[in-house]
């Protein structure tokens, strides 16, 4: 059980890092490079939709991360 939780925590952390890096920042970092073509192809509305999906995915992954961390702490006691 402990090994399974650690494995899920590592996978969740990697996914969380990837999703955060894909989100637009002040300088439109990695997300600007990727979605630049999508913006010209689909227009502004699609880009906002992609940003909204990335935002919600970040929230879900963060909640899962905290729950797994609390679960590991509980099993460690």
Buried (B, 14 or more C-beta within 10 A) or exposed (E): EEEEBEEBBEEBBEBBEEBBEBBBEEEEEBBEEEBEEEBEEEEEEEBEEBBEEBEEBBEEBBEBBEBBBEBBEEEEE
